[in-house]
Amino acid sequence: MKKNSKWIIKASLIAVLCATAGFASAAKTLVFCSEGSPEGFNPQFFTTGTTMDATSVPMFNRLVEFETGTTNVVPGLAESWEVAPDGLSYTFKLRKGVKFHTTAKFKPTRDMNADDILFTYNRMADPQHPFHKNTPGTTYAYFEDMGMNKIVDRLEKVDAMTVRFKLKHPEAPFLANMAMDFNSVQSAEYADKMKAAGTPEVIDREPVGTGPFQFVSYQKDAVIRYKAFDQHWGGRPKLDNLIYAITPDASVRYAKLKAGECQVMAFPKPADIALMKADPALTLLTKEGLNIGYIAFNVEKKPFDNKLVRQALTMAVDKQTILKTVFQGAGQAAKNPIPPMLWSYNDKIKDYEYDPVKAKALLTKAGYPNGAEVDLWYLPVSRPYNPDGKRMAELIQADWAKIGVKAKLVTFEWGEYRKRSKTGEQHAMMFGWSGDNGDPDNFFGPLLGCDAVAGGGNVARWCNKDFEAQLQKAKGTPVQAERAKFYERAQEIAHEEAPLIEIAHSVRFTPVRKEVIGFQMDATAHHYFNKVDLAK
């Protein structure tokens, strides 16, 4: 290693140590090298729920949660629940003695109760709620993408420790949806206090939660600090301090990991996997990806409003070269919006062949014999479904040039990238998805559903009535085998209409240092540290 590289690593270590200076000296401090800065700390506002946007995960709990490493729903802030025989109501009995925590000046004076559940949900659902428009420029993107306002008729307070959701119609994935980040429970008391003080926006900047770790501070683009919450209802974490060292460059993350500056690292480069496997100081964890990486065509803009153009551009992309060059074997070609590991995957669908000649002919048939000029937005950061957006964009740019389509490569800082996409500014756009709950609806709805156009998750802005009808029939069907038939048909429609070029499903890797005890890779691509310990 060059001298200047050593100096950079040493300087980075000093910076992290300085960042933790305010913590207690007991010193079980785990540093996690994350890949990017969060869009914010209120999970109600954001849809990109992997590491950089799941920095709220240590702070919050939901009524029900996913068992670590799986998508099995288990009790969370609700100790139990009942579902009515007709599937039209869900009653949750709340856990007693749940404490809130915050580093803000205001300290919650009471335990969690039904009022907090009503505040959390109604803030998203009711446009007239006093906190609905609390933070200008934000939307309840995931709530809208999942069509929750069309699912839930009302939320009732049965008593101080019981709430009941009354549904408009049976909704098979409802319980799994309730375990997702956007349903993280917030403090109604805190909101009222901040409103009375004339500073209601503080609740979205200085979060109050019930999770295993308490938020301490955030230095933009550098570090997020948490400390263990001693009174967590699930037991105090074994770690005293948790630090997210924000490190966008995968090579720098790896250098920090090797130097011991961080103990867990997000999203390594495929080219580094072999070295990580051979390093005796590291354990390389791996998990099949519940994800999809894709190119979305904004169908509201020419030439992407033409189905034949979308099909032609899909045929022109050499997925196998992308898999070898970008994923380096740590992935498989995609042909559907959901990964093969999910039930209802339609394996009968035949992927579009890589065929530039046929693609060129199809483009001519569509009315573009001389090709076209388009913008191709590419990811500015590593994601679990795409390790190198720029390299992928360069390969696609070259592929499209072969059929006369000139693609201008465009990108922005991650927050800006997401913000602009929600308004429909994009042309062709590189994006992807990591499943949150193991239900196929969690892919189809947020990525291609009509509600997700307004919410901003459906960056193709494709709303197809036949596709939407299949989704709604599936969600209203309690028997999984019957639901699967509707989803299989939905995949056939999406394949024919081609609003997306499904590129790949990646295999996920997480390298951890040997001194880390009890860390598990999660099915949802989040990183959980509440059961993690460090060897002395």
C-alpha positions as CSV (number, residue, x, y, z in Angstrom):
1,M,0.0,0.0,0.0
2,K,1.3,3.5,-0.8
3,K,2.3,5.9,2.0
4,N,-0.5,8.3,1.2
5,S,-3.1,5.5,1.4
6,K,-1.8,4.6,4.8
7,W,-2.1,8.2,5.9
8,I,-5.6,8.4,4.6
9,I,-6.6,5.3,6.6
10,K,-4.9,6.6,9.7
11,A,-6.5,10.0,9.4
12,S,-9.9,8.4,8.9
13,L,-9.4,6.3,12.0
14,I,-8.6,9.4,14.0
15,A,-11.7,11.1,12.6
16,V,-13.9,8.2,13.7
17,L,-12.3,8.2,17.2
18,C,-12.8,11.9,17.5
19,A,-16.4,11.5,16.4
20,T,-17.0,9.1,19.2
21,A,-15.3,11.3,21.9
22,G,-18.6,12.2,23.6
23,F,-19.5,8.5,24.3
24,A,-18.9,6.7,27.5
25,S,-15.6,5.0,27.8
26,A,-17.0,1.5,28.2
27,A,-16.2,0.8,25.0
28,K,-18.1,-1.6,23.0
29,T,-18.4,0.6,20.0
30,L,-19.1,-1.0,16.6
31,V,-18.4,1.1,13.5
32,F,-20.4,0.3,10.4
33,C,-19.1,1.6,7.1
34,S,-22.3,2.5,5.3
35,E,-22.4,3.5,1.6
36,G,-24.2,6.9,1.7
37,S,-25.9,9.7,3.5
38,P,-29.5,9.3,4.6
39,E,-32.3,11.3,2.9
40,G,-33.6,11.9,6.5
41,F,-34.5,10.2,9.7
42,N,-38.3,9.9,9.5
43,P,-38.9,6.6,7.7
44,Q,-42.4,7.8,6.8
45,F,-40.9,10.0,4.1
46,F,-38.7,7.6,2.1
47,T,-39.0,4.5,-0.1
48,T,-35.3,3.5,-0.6
49,G,-35.1,1.4,2.4
50,T,-31.6,-0.1,2.4
51,T,-28.7,1.1,4.5
52,M,-28.4,4.8,3.7
53,D,-32.1,5.3,4.0
54,A,-32.6,2.8,6.8
55,T,-30.5,4.7,9.3
56,S,-33.7,5.1,11.3
57,V,-33.8,1.3,11.9
58,P,-31.8,1.4,15.2
59,M,-34.2,4.1,16.6
60,F,-37.7,2.8,15.8
61,N,-40.0,-0.2,16.3
62,R,-43.2,-1.1,14.6
63,L,-46.4,-2.9,15.9
64,V,-45.1,-6.1,14.3
65,E,-41.6,-6.8,13.1
66,F,-39.7,-9.2,10.9
67,E,-37.7,-11.9,12.6
68,T,-34.0,-11.1,12.0
69,G,-32.8,-12.8,8.9
70,T,-36.3,-13.6,7.6
71,T,-39.5,-12.1,6.6
72,N,-41.5,-14.0,9.3
73,V,-43.8,-11.5,11.1
74,V,-43.3,-11.6,14.9
75,P,-44.6,-9.3,17.8
76,G,-43.1,-5.9,18.1
77,L,-44.7,-3.0,20.0
78,A,-47.9,-5.1,19.8
79,E,-47.5,-8.2,22.0
80,S,-50.4,-9.9,20.2
81,W,-53.0,-9.4,17.5
82,E,-56.3,-10.9,16.2
83,V,-57.6,-11.0,12.7
84,A,-61.4,-11.0,12.1
85,P,-62.7,-14.1,10.3
86,D,-63.8,-11.9,7.4
87,G,-60.3,-10.3,7.2
88,L,-61.8,-6.8,7.6
89,S,-60.3,-5.9,10.9
90,Y,-56.9,-6.3,12.7
91,T,-56.8,-5.7,16.5
92,F,-53.4,-5.1,18.1
93,K,-52.9,-5.4,21.9
94,L,-50.0,-3.1,22.8
95,R,-47.0,-4.0,24.8
96,K,-46.9,-2.3,28.3
97,G,-43.9,-0.4,29.6
98,V,-42.4,0.6,26.2
99,K,-40.2,3.7,26.8
100,F,-39.5,6.5,24.3
101,H,-36.0,7.9,24.0
102,T,-34.5,11.1,22.5
103,T,-31.5,13.4,22.7
104,A,-33.7,16.4,22.1
105,K,-34.4,18.8,25.0
106,F,-37.9,17.5,25.5
107,K,-37.9,14.1,27.3
108,P,-41.1,12.0,26.9
109,T,-42.9,11.6,30.2
110,R,-45.1,8.6,29.5
111,D,-44.9,5.1,28.0
112,M,-46.1,4.3,24.6
113,N,-49.9,3.9,24.3
114,A,-52.7,3.9,21.7
115,D,-52.5,7.6,21.1
116,D,-49.0,7.1,19.6
117,I,-50.3,4.5,17.1
118,L,-53.1,6.8,16.1
119,F,-50.7,9.8,15.7
120,T,-48.3,7.7,13.6
121,Y,-50.9,6.4,11.2
122,N,-53.3,9.3,10.9
123,R,-50.4,11.7,10.2
124,M,-49.8,9.8,7.0
125,A,-53.4,9.0,6.1
126,D,-55.3,12.2,6.8
127,P,-54.4,15.3,4.7
128,Q,-56.1,17.5,7.3
129,H,-54.0,16.1,10.2
130,P,-52.1,19.0,11.8
131,F,-48.8,17.2,11.2
132,H,-49.5,15.9,7.7
133,K,-47.6,18.8,6.0
134,N,-45.3,19.3,8.9
135,T,-42.1,19.2,7.0
136,P,-42.3,21.1,3.6
137,G,-41.2,19.2,0.5
138,T,-41.8,15.8,1.9
139,T,-44.4,13.2,1.0
140,Y,-45.5,9.9,2.6
141,A,-44.1,8.1,-0.4
142,Y,-44.1,4.5,0.8
143,F,-47.6,4.8,2.4
144,E,-48.9,6.1,-1.0
145,D,-46.9,3.6,-3.1
146,M,-48.5,0.7,-1.1
147,G,-52.0,2.3,-1.5
148,M,-52.6,2.2,2.3
149,N,-55.2,4.9,2.2
150,K,-57.2,2.6,-0.1
151,I,-56.8,-0.3,2.2
152,V,-57.6,1.1,5.6
153,D,-61.0,2.6,6.2
154,R,-60.1,3.9,9.7
155,L,-58.1,3.3,12.8
156,E,-59.9,3.0,16.1
157,K,-58.7,3.4,19.7
158,V,-60.3,0.5,21.5
159,D,-58.7,1.4,24.9
160,A,-55.5,2.9,26.1
161,M,-53.5,-0.2,25.0
162,T,-55.5,-1.6,22.1
163,V,-56.0,-0.3,18.5
164,R,-58.1,-1.7,15.7
165,F,-57.5,-1.2,11.9
166,K,-60.8,-1.5,10.0
167,L,-60.1,-2.3,6.3
168,K,-62.1,-1.4,3.3
169,H,-61.6,-4.8,1.8
170,P,-59.6,-8.0,2.7
171,E,-55.9,-7.4,2.1
172,A,-53.7,-10.5,2.1
173,P,-50.4,-8.7,2.6
174,F,-51.6,-6.3,5.3
175,L,-49.8,-7.8,8.3
176,A,-46.5,-7.9,6.4
177,N,-47.0,-4.3,5.3
178,M,-47.4,-3.2,9.0
179,A,-43.9,-4.5,9.7
180,M,-42.3,-2.1,7.2
181,D,-40.3,0.9,8.1
182,F,-42.9,3.5,7.2
183,N,-45.0,2.2,10.0
184,S,-42.4,3.0,12.7
185,V,-44.2,4.3,15.8
186,Q,-43.6,7.9,16.8
187,S,-44.4,9.9,19.9
188,A,-47.7,11.9,19.9
189,E,-46.6,13.6,23.2
190,Y,-43.4,14.8,21.6
191,A,-45.3,16.2,18.5
192,D,-47.7,18.1,20.8
193,K,-44.9,19.5,22.9
194,M,-43.0,20.7,19.8
195,K,-46.1,22.2,18.3
196,A,-46.8,24.1,21.5
197,A,-43.3,25.4,21.4
198,G,-43.7,26.7,17.9
199,T,-41.2,24.2,16.4
200,P,-43.2,21.2,15.1
201,E,-40.6,20.5,12.4
202,V,-38.2,19.3,15.1
203,I,-39.9,16.0,15.3
204,D,-38.6,15.0,11.9
205,R,-35.1,16.3,12.5
206,E,-34.5,15.1,16.1
207,P,-36.3,11.8,16.2
208,V,-38.0,10.2,19.3
209,G,-38.3,6.4,19.0
210,T,-38.6,3.2,20.9
211,G,-35.8,1.2,19.2
212,P,-32.7,-0.5,20.7
213,F,-30.4,2.5,19.9
214,Q,-30.9,6.1,20.7
215,F,-30.0,8.8,18.1
216,V,-27.1,11.1,19.3
217,S,-26.0,13.2,16.3
218,Y,-25.5,13.4,12.6
219,Q,-22.6,15.1,10.8
220,K,-23.8,15.3,7.2
221,D,-22.0,13.1,4.8
222,A,-19.6,11.9,7.5
223,V,-21.0,10.1,10.6
224,I,-24.2,9.1,12.4
225,R,-23.9,8.3,16.1
226,Y,-26.2,6.2,18.3
227,K,-25.9,4.9,21.8
228,A,-27.6,1.9,23.4
229,F,-31.0,2.5,24.9
230,D,-30.8,1.0,28.4
231,Q,-34.6,0.7,28.8
232,H,-35.4,-1.0,25.5
233,W,-38.4,-3.3,25.8
234,G,-36.5,-6.1,24.1
235,G,-33.5,-5.8,26.4
236,R,-30.5,-3.5,26.2
237,P,-28.2,-4.1,23.2
238,K,-24.8,-5.6,24.0
239,L,-23.1,-2.8,22.1
240,D,-22.7,0.5,24.0
241,N,-22.3,2.7,20.9
242,L,-23.1,2.3,17.2
243,I,-21.5,4.5,14.6
244,Y,-22.4,4.7,10.9
245,A,-19.2,5.9,9.1
246,I,-20.6,7.2,5.8
247,T,-18.2,6.1,3.1
248,P,-19.5,6.2,-0.5
249,D,-16.5,4.6,-2.2
250,A,-16.5,0.8,-1.9
251,S,-12.7,0.6,-2.1
252,V,-12.3,3.1,0.8
253,R,-14.9,1.1,2.8
254,Y,-12.8,-2.0,2.3
255,A,-9.6,-0.3,3.3
256,K,-11.3,0.9,6.5
257,L,-12.5,-2.6,7.2
258,K,-9.1,-4.1,6.7
259,A,-7.5,-1.5,8.9
260,G,-10.0,-2.2,11.7
261,E,-11.6,1.3,11.4
262,C,-15.0,-0.4,10.9
263,Q,-16.2,-3.9,11.8
264,V,-19.0,-4.3,9.3
265,M,-19.1,-3.0,5.7
266,A,-22.0,-2.5,3.3
267,F,-22.0,-3.5,-0.3
268,P,-18.4,-4.6,-1.3
269,K,-17.2,-4.5,-4.9
270,P,-17.6,-7.8,-6.6
271,A,-13.9,-7.6,-7.6
272,D,-12.9,-7.7,-3.9
273,I,-14.9,-10.7,-2.9
274,A,-12.1,-13.3,-3.5
275,L,-9.7,-11.2,-1.4
276,M,-12.3,-11.0,1.4
277,K,-12.8,-14.7,1.4
278,A,-9.1,-15.3,1.8
279,D,-8.6,-12.8,4.6
280,P,-8.3,-14.6,8.0
281,A,-9.4,-11.4,9.8
282,L,-12.8,-11.4,8.0
283,T,-15.9,-13.5,7.7
284,L,-17.8,-13.0,4.4
285,L,-21.5,-13.6,4.8
286,T,-23.6,-14.1,1.7
287,K,-27.3,-14.3,0.9
288,E,-29.4,-14.7,-2.2
289,G,-30.7,-11.2,-3.1
290,L,-34.4,-10.4,-2.6
291,N,-33.9,-7.6,-5.1
292,I,-34.1,-6.4,-8.7
293,G,-31.9,-4.0,-10.6
294,Y,-33.5,-2.4,-13.7
295,I,-33.8,0.5,-16.2
296,A,-37.1,2.2,-16.0
297,F,-38.5,4.0,-19.1
298,N,-40.5,7.1,-18.2
299,V,-43.5,6.3,-20.4
300,E,-44.8,9.9,-20.1
301,K,-41.9,11.1,-22.3
302,K,-41.0,10.3,-25.9
303,P,-39.8,8.0,-27.3
304,F,-40.6,5.8,-24.3
305,D,-44.3,6.3,-24.7
306,N,-44.0,3.8,-27.6
307,K,-44.1,0.2,-26.5
308,L,-42.1,-0.9,-29.6
309,V,-39.3,1.5,-28.6
310,R,-39.2,0.1,-25.1
311,Q,-39.0,-3.4,-26.5
312,A,-36.3,-2.5,-28.9
313,L,-34.1,-0.9,-26.3
314,T,-34.6,-3.9,-24.1
315,M,-33.4,-6.2,-26.9
316,A,-30.4,-4.0,-27.4
317,V,-29.0,-4.6,-23.9
318,D,-26.4,-7.3,-23.5
319,K,-27.2,-8.5,-20.0
320,Q,-24.6,-11.2,-20.0
321,T,-21.8,-8.7,-20.5
322,I,-23.3,-6.6,-17.7
323,L,-23.3,-9.7,-15.4
324,K,-19.7,-10.5,-16.1
325,T,-18.4,-6.9,-16.0
326,V,-20.5,-5.2,-13.3
327,F,-21.6,-8.1,-11.1
328,Q,-18.6,-10.3,-11.9
329,G,-20.7,-13.5,-11.5
330,A,-22.5,-12.4,-8.2
331,G,-25.9,-12.2,-9.8
332,Q,-28.3,-13.7,-12.4
333,A,-30.1,-12.2,-15.4
334,A,-33.6,-10.9,-14.6
335,K,-36.6,-11.3,-16.8
336,N,-39.4,-10.4,-14.3
337,P,-39.9,-7.7,-11.7
338,I,-39.6,-10.2,-8.8
339,P,-36.7,-12.5,-8.0
340,P,-37.0,-16.3,-8.6
341,M,-36.9,-17.0,-4.8
342,L,-40.4,-15.4,-4.4
343,W,-43.5,-17.5,-4.8
344,S,-45.6,-16.6,-7.9
345,Y,-42.4,-16.1,-10.0
346,N,-43.5,-16.8,-13.6
347,D,-40.6,-18.9,-15.0
348,K,-42.6,-19.6,-18.2
349,I,-41.8,-16.1,-19.5
350,K,-39.0,-16.0,-22.0
351,D,-36.6,-13.1,-21.7
352,Y,-36.0,-10.7,-24.6
353,E,-33.0,-12.0,-26.5
354,Y,-30.0,-9.8,-27.0
355,D,-30.4,-9.1,-30.7
356,P,-29.2,-5.7,-32.0
357,V,-30.4,-6.4,-35.6
358,K,-33.9,-7.2,-34.5
359,A,-33.9,-4.3,-32.1
360,K,-32.9,-1.9,-34.9
361,A,-35.7,-3.2,-37.1
362,L,-38.2,-2.8,-34.3
363,L,-37.0,0.8,-33.7
364,T,-37.6,1.5,-37.4
365,K,-41.1,0.0,-37.2
366,A,-41.8,2.3,-34.2
367,G,-41.0,5.3,-36.4
368,Y,-37.4,5.9,-35.4
369,P,-35.4,4.7,-38.4
370,N,-32.5,7.1,-37.6
371,G,-32.5,6.3,-33.9
372,A,-33.1,8.8,-31.2
373,E,-31.4,10.9,-28.5
374,V,-32.2,10.1,-24.9
375,D,-31.0,10.7,-21.4
376,L,-29.9,7.7,-19.3
377,W,-29.8,8.5,-15.5
378,Y,-27.4,6.3,-13.6
379,L,-27.0,5.5,-9.9
380,P,-24.4,7.7,-8.1
381,V,-23.9,5.2,-5.3
382,S,-23.6,1.4,-4.8
383,R,-26.8,-0.4,-4.0
384,P,-27.5,-4.0,-3.1
385,Y,-29.0,-4.5,-6.5
386,N,-26.3,-2.7,-8.5
387,P,-22.6,-2.4,-7.4
388,D,-21.5,0.0,-10.1
389,G,-24.2,2.2,-11.7
390,K,-21.7,4.2,-13.8
391,R,-20.1,1.2,-15.4
392,M,-23.5,-0.4,-16.2
393,A,-24.6,2.9,-17.8
394,E,-21.5,3.0,-20.0
395,L,-22.2,-0.6,-21.2
396,I,-25.8,0.2,-22.0
397,Q,-24.8,3.4,-23.7
398,A,-22.5,1.4,-26.0
399,D,-25.2,-1.2,-26.6
400,W,-27.8,1.4,-27.6
401,A,-25.4,3.2,-29.9
402,K,-25.3,0.1,-32.0
403,I,-28.9,0.6,-33.0
404,G,-28.6,4.4,-33.4
405,V,-29.8,5.5,-30.0
406,K,-27.5,8.1,-28.5
407,A,-27.7,8.1,-24.7
408,K,-26.5,11.1,-22.7
409,L,-25.4,9.8,-19.2
410,V,-26.8,11.9,-16.3
411,T,-26.5,11.6,-12.6
412,F,-27.0,13.6,-9.4
413,E,-26.2,13.3,-5.7
414,W,-28.3,10.5,-4.3
415,G,-30.9,12.7,-2.5
416,E,-31.3,14.9,-5.5
417,Y,-31.5,11.8,-7.8
418,R,-34.4,10.5,-5.8
419,K,-36.1,14.0,-5.4
420,R,-36.0,14.6,-9.2
421,S,-37.3,11.2,-10.0
422,K,-40.4,11.6,-7.9
423,T,-41.5,14.6,-10.1
424,G,-41.1,12.7,-13.3
425,E,-38.1,14.7,-14.6
426,Q,-36.2,11.5,-15.6
427,H,-36.0,9.9,-19.0
428,A,-34.6,6.4,-18.9
429,M,-33.5,5.8,-15.3
430,M,-31.4,3.2,-13.5
431,F,-33.0,2.1,-10.3
432,G,-33.8,-1.0,-8.3
433,W,-35.5,-2.5,-5.3
434,S,-34.8,-4.6,-2.3
435,G,-37.9,-6.3,-0.9
436,D,-39.1,-5.3,2.5
437,N,-41.5,-8.0,3.5
438,G,-41.1,-11.1,1.3
439,D,-44.5,-10.7,-0.4
440,P,-44.7,-10.3,-4.2
441,D,-47.0,-7.3,-3.8
442,N,-44.1,-5.5,-2.2
443,F,-42.4,-5.5,-5.6
444,F,-45.3,-5.2,-8.0
445,G,-47.1,-2.4,-6.2
446,P,-44.2,0.0,-5.4
447,L,-42.4,-0.5,-8.7
448,L,-45.3,-0.7,-11.2
449,G,-48.6,0.0,-9.4
450,C,-50.7,3.1,-10.3
451,D,-50.6,4.4,-6.7
452,A,-46.8,4.4,-6.8
453,V,-46.7,6.9,-9.7
454,A,-48.0,9.6,-7.3
455,G,-45.8,8.2,-4.5
456,G,-42.7,8.4,-6.6
457,G,-41.6,4.7,-6.4
458,N,-42.9,3.9,-9.9
459,V,-40.2,5.9,-11.7
460,A,-41.4,4.4,-15.0
461,R,-44.7,6.3,-14.3
462,W,-46.5,3.4,-16.0
463,C,-50.1,2.8,-14.9
464,N,-51.7,-0.1,-16.8
465,K,-55.3,-0.9,-16.0
466,D,-55.0,-4.6,-16.8
467,F,-51.8,-5.0,-14.7
468,E,-53.4,-3.0,-11.9
469,A,-56.5,-5.3,-12.0
470,Q,-54.4,-8.4,-11.5
471,L,-52.7,-6.8,-8.5
472,Q,-56.0,-5.9,-6.8
473,K,-57.4,-9.3,-7.4
474,A,-54.3,-10.9,-5.9
475,K,-54.4,-8.7,-2.8
476,G,-58.0,-9.6,-2.1
477,T,-57.4,-13.3,-2.3
478,P,-56.4,-15.0,0.9
479,V,-55.3,-18.3,-0.6
480,Q,-51.6,-18.0,-1.7
481,A,-52.0,-20.5,-4.7
482,E,-54.8,-18.4,-6.0
483,R,-53.0,-15.1,-5.5
484,A,-50.0,-16.5,-7.4
485,K,-52.1,-17.0,-10.6
486,F,-53.0,-13.3,-10.6
487,Y,-49.3,-12.3,-10.1
488,E,-48.2,-14.6,-12.9
489,R,-50.6,-12.9,-15.3
490,A,-49.4,-9.5,-14.1
491,Q,-45.8,-10.5,-15.0
492,E,-47.0,-11.5,-18.5
493,I,-48.5,-8.0,-19.0
494,A,-45.4,-6.3,-17.7
495,H,-43.2,-8.3,-20.0
496,E,-45.2,-7.4,-23.1
497,E,-45.5,-3.7,-22.2
498,A,-41.8,-3.5,-21.2
499,P,-41.8,-0.4,-18.9
500,L,-38.6,-1.8,-17.4
501,I,-35.5,-3.5,-18.6
502,E,-35.0,-6.0,-15.8
503,I,-31.3,-6.4,-15.6
504,A,-30.2,-8.6,-12.7
505,H,-30.9,-10.0,-9.3
506,S,-27.7,-9.7,-7.3
507,V,-26.2,-12.0,-4.6
508,R,-25.5,-9.9,-1.5
509,F,-22.3,-10.0,0.5
510,T,-21.5,-8.5,3.9
511,P,-17.9,-8.8,5.2
512,V,-17.5,-8.5,8.9
513,R,-14.4,-8.7,11.1
514,K,-13.9,-11.8,13.2
515,E,-14.4,-9.9,16.5
516,V,-18.1,-9.3,15.6
517,I,-20.4,-11.8,17.3
518,G,-24.0,-12.5,16.3
519,F,-24.4,-10.4,13.2
520,Q,-26.8,-11.9,10.6
521,M,-27.6,-10.8,7.1
522,D,-31.2,-9.8,6.9
523,A,-33.6,-10.9,4.1
524,T,-34.7,-7.3,3.6
525,A,-31.1,-5.9,3.1
526,H,-31.4,-3.9,6.3
527,H,-28.6,-4.1,8.8
528,Y,-29.6,-4.9,12.4
529,F,-27.2,-4.6,15.4
530,N,-29.5,-5.0,18.4
531,K,-28.2,-8.6,19.0
532,V,-24.6,-8.0,18.0
533,D,-21.7,-8.1,20.3
534,L,-17.9,-7.6,20.1
535,A,-15.3,-9.9,21.4
536,K,-13.0,-8.3,23.9
